[in-house]
Amino acid sequence: MAPSERPWRIVKDGVALRIRVTPRARRAGSGGIIALPDGPAVRVTVTAPPSDGAATAAVLKLLARIWDIPGSALAIAAGATGRSKTVTVTGDPALLAARLETWLTRTEEVSA
């Protein structure tokens, strides 16, 4: 996948991942890249409602579980109250990018 097609970019202390959240979904999950006007994003669904930060908290909890990383390594960098968000993942940027690439490849194989 070309760097311009990736929904993440390497930042100083890790990676920044663009996501598009669907709250009040039937089930929580993630997968697939969707094209947004300002670039690609990973689709994430949560069952929590979009009120009082419940959906945002559910997103961080879900991503920590899926990627098997501590929740403290995740933070919302932009879009805390919107559906489009940027999540920062703290850690070794090269290791995280490789992990995201592997996860995304597996996710695309399952959804294909």
C-alpha positions as CSV (number, residue, x, y, z in Angstrom):
1,M,0.0,0.0,0.0
2,A,1.4,3.4,-1.0
3,P,2.0,5.8,1.9
4,S,-0.6,8.2,0.4
5,E,-3.2,5.4,0.6
6,R,-2.5,4.6,4.2
7,P,-4.9,5.9,6.9
8,W,-2.0,6.6,9.2
9,R,1.2,8.6,9.2
10,I,4.3,8.3,11.3
11,V,4.6,11.1,13.9
12,K,7.3,11.9,16.5
13,D,6.2,9.5,19.2
14,G,4.3,6.8,17.2
15,V,1.6,6.9,14.6
16,A,-1.5,9.0,13.9
17,L,-4.4,7.0,12.6
18,R,-7.4,8.5,10.9
19,I,-10.7,6.7,11.6
20,R,-14.4,7.2,10.8
21,V,-16.7,6.1,13.6
22,T,-20.2,4.8,13.4
23,P,-21.8,5.0,16.8
24,R,-24.9,2.9,17.9
25,A,-23.9,0.1,15.5
26,R,-25.3,-3.3,15.9
27,R,-21.9,-4.6,16.9
28,A,-18.5,-3.2,17.6
29,G,-15.6,-3.8,15.2
30,S,-13.3,-2.3,12.7
31,G,-12.1,-2.9,9.2
32,G,-11.7,-1.6,5.8
33,I,-10.5,1.6,4.5
34,I,-12.9,4.2,3.4
35,A,-12.2,7.2,1.2
36,L,-13.0,10.6,2.7
37,P,-12.6,13.9,1.0
38,D,-9.5,14.6,3.0
39,G,-7.9,11.2,2.7
40,P,-8.4,7.5,3.7
41,A,-9.6,6.4,7.1
42,V,-10.3,3.1,8.9
43,R,-14.0,2.3,9.5
44,V,-14.7,1.7,13.2
45,T,-18.1,0.8,14.6
46,V,-19.1,0.9,18.3
47,T,-22.4,0.1,20.0
48,A,-22.1,3.1,22.4
49,P,-24.2,6.3,21.7
50,P,-22.5,9.5,20.5
51,S,-23.2,11.3,23.8
52,D,-21.0,12.4,26.7
53,G,-17.9,10.9,25.0
54,A,-19.2,7.4,25.3
55,A,-18.5,6.5,21.7
56,T,-15.1,8.0,21.8
57,A,-14.2,6.0,24.9
58,A,-15.6,2.9,23.3
59,V,-13.4,3.5,20.2
60,L,-10.2,3.7,22.3
61,K,-11.1,0.6,24.3
62,L,-11.9,-1.3,21.1
63,L,-8.7,-0.4,19.4
64,A,-6.6,-1.2,22.4
65,R,-8.2,-4.6,22.6
66,I,-7.9,-5.3,18.8
67,W,-4.2,-4.3,18.7
68,D,-3.4,-5.7,22.1
69,I,-1.8,-2.5,23.4
70,P,-2.4,-0.6,26.6
71,G,-5.2,1.9,26.5
72,S,-2.8,4.5,27.8
73,A,-0.9,4.3,24.5
74,L,-4.0,5.7,22.7
75,A,-5.3,9.2,22.6
76,I,-7.7,11.3,20.5
77,A,-5.6,14.0,18.7
78,A,-8.5,15.5,16.7
79,G,-12.2,15.1,16.3
80,A,-13.2,14.2,19.9
81,T,-16.8,15.1,19.2
82,G,-17.1,14.2,15.5
83,R,-17.3,11.0,13.5
84,S,-13.9,11.6,11.9
85,K,-11.1,11.3,14.4
86,T,-7.4,11.1,14.5
87,V,-6.1,8.6,17.1
88,T,-2.4,8.8,18.1
89,V,-0.7,5.5,19.2
90,T,2.4,6.0,21.3
91,G,5.3,3.7,20.7
92,D,8.0,2.8,18.2
93,P,6.8,4.3,14.9
94,A,8.3,1.6,12.7
95,L,7.0,-1.2,14.8
96,L,3.5,0.3,15.1
97,A,3.4,1.0,11.3
98,A,4.3,-2.6,10.6
99,R,1.7,-3.8,13.1
100,L,-1.0,-1.6,11.5
101,E,0.0,-2.8,8.0
102,T,-0.4,-6.5,9.1
103,W,-3.7,-5.8,10.9
104,L,-5.1,-4.0,7.9
105,T,-4.1,-6.7,5.5
106,R,-5.8,-9.3,7.7
107,T,-8.9,-7.2,8.0
108,E,-9.1,-6.7,4.2
109,E,-8.7,-10.5,3.6
110,V,-11.6,-11.2,6.0
111,S,-13.9,-8.6,4.5
112,A,-13.1,-9.7,0.9
